[in-house]
Amino acid sequence: MKILITALIVSSLVTGCQSATPQSPARLETHASYAAQGKQSSEALVASLNRQYNDINEDCREIGTDLRRGHYYCSGLIVRGTTDGDYLPWTHSPNSMNRGATSFSWIRRDAHPKWSVMRQAGFILRNAVEGHRLGLPGYDAGFICLFPKDAGTGQNVRHNGCVPREPGNGVHRVYPQPKATHKNSEYAWGSCESFGITTLEGWIAYTGDMQFSSSTQCSWNADSQKGWRNSIAMQEHYPLWDIAWNELLMATVDDGYGLKDLISAVFVDSVDSAHYDSGIETARNFQRKLVANGSYAPI
C-alpha cells in the first residue's frame, strides 16, 4: 500500500471511517470487547492517534519497572498492511509462522516515509503506554528487531528474519546483546548489536549505500533506544529510500489471534480515490471479521 502519512491524514483516515461502522449495532453491543472499545469516542481516538504520531519521546519507560524500552512502547503508531482473504487479517500467515516473525511498520512525525505500508488496508495496534492510559490492552512484549528500511525478510528464517539476507561490509565476531530484564528481554535481539555495531556511523559502514538492495542492513534490537535513534537518524543519509517503510518484526509466539483486542483502528489507503475505492471494502471486511470475533475498531 502506498500512503503518505501526516498528522492531518491520520486524522482524516479515522474520521472518514465513522460512516463505515458495522451494519448491525444491536449485535455489536453484545460483545464485551466492543463495549470496552466504545469507551473511546471517534473524536477521542483521532486525538489519541495524532498524539501518538506527534509524540517524539526518545525515552520510553516500562510501566511498573521504569526500565528503558524501544520507541514503539510509548510513541508513534504500530501499523500492518495486509490483504483480505479466507483468514483473519490480524493472525500470522503460514510464511510468518515458518519464519517465526510477522512484519509490522512504525510511523511517527520524525519517521514517516512516503510509503508506510504496501497494502490497500490494514490495522493499527495500541501501544502499551496508550493502553495503560486508556485502561485498554496494549502491546508490550514480542517485538524482536527493527530494520530502518524494509529488508525483504519474507523468506529469511535466520534469527526470525533479523539477520541480514546479504552480508554487509566487514567481518564481525559475535557480541552479546544489551543486558536487559524488561518484559520483552526474551524476544528483543538485533544483528547490529550482535556484530558489535552501536553507532549510526557503524551502521552506515556495514550497510553500504543500498543502491541496489536494502537486504544488507543489520537490524537493531527492538528495545534499544540507541538503535531507534540511529534508525531515525539514518533517513537523511539515504534520500533515495525516503519512500520506503521500516520493518519491525514481531515474534510469532502463537497464531496471533489475541491481537484482535489490541487493534485501535483499521485503516485504508487514501492517497487517491482509486486506492481508497479499492481499499475501503477490504477495510470493511477487516472490521466485520473483528466484530464476528468479539472485538471492534473504527476505520
HELIX and SHEET records of a PDB file:
HELIX    1   1 ALA A    7  GLY A   16  1                                  10    
HELIX    2   2 CYS A   17  ALA A   20  5                                   4    
HELIX    3   3 PRO A   25  LEU A   28  1                                   4    
HELIX    4   4 ALA A   32  GLN A   37  1                                   6    
HELIX    5   5 SER A   42  ASN A   54  1                                  13    
HELIX    6   6 HIS A   71  TYR A   73  5                                   3    
HELIX    7   7 PRO A   94  ARG A   99  1                                   6    
HELIX    8   8 ALA A  128  LEU A  134  1                                   7    
HELIX    9   9 ARG A  158  GLY A  161  5                                   4    
HELIX   10  10 SER A  191  SER A  194  1                                   4    
HELIX   11  11 LEU A  200  THR A  207  1                                   8    
HELIX   12  12 GLN A  225  ALA A  233  1                                   9    
HELIX   13  13 MET A  234  HIS A  237  5                                   4    
HELIX   14  14 PRO A  239  TRP A  241  5                                   3    
HELIX   15  15 TYR A  257  LEU A  262  5                                   6    
HELIX   16  16 SER A  273  ALA A  292  1                                  20    
SHEET    1   A 2 CYS A  60  ARG A  61  0                                        
SHEET    2   A 2 ARG A  68  ARG A  69 -1                                        
SHEET    1   B 7 TRP A 220  ASN A 221  0                                        
SHEET    2   B 7 PHE A 143  PHE A 147 -1                                        
SHEET    3   B 7 GLU A 247  ALA A 251 -1                                        
SHEET    4   B 7 ALA A 101  ILE A 107 -1                                        
SHEET    5   B 7 LEU A  77  THR A  82 -1                                        
SHEET    6   B 7 ALA A 121  LEU A 125 -1                                        
SHEET    7   B 7 ILE A 263  VAL A 268 -1                                        
END                                                                             
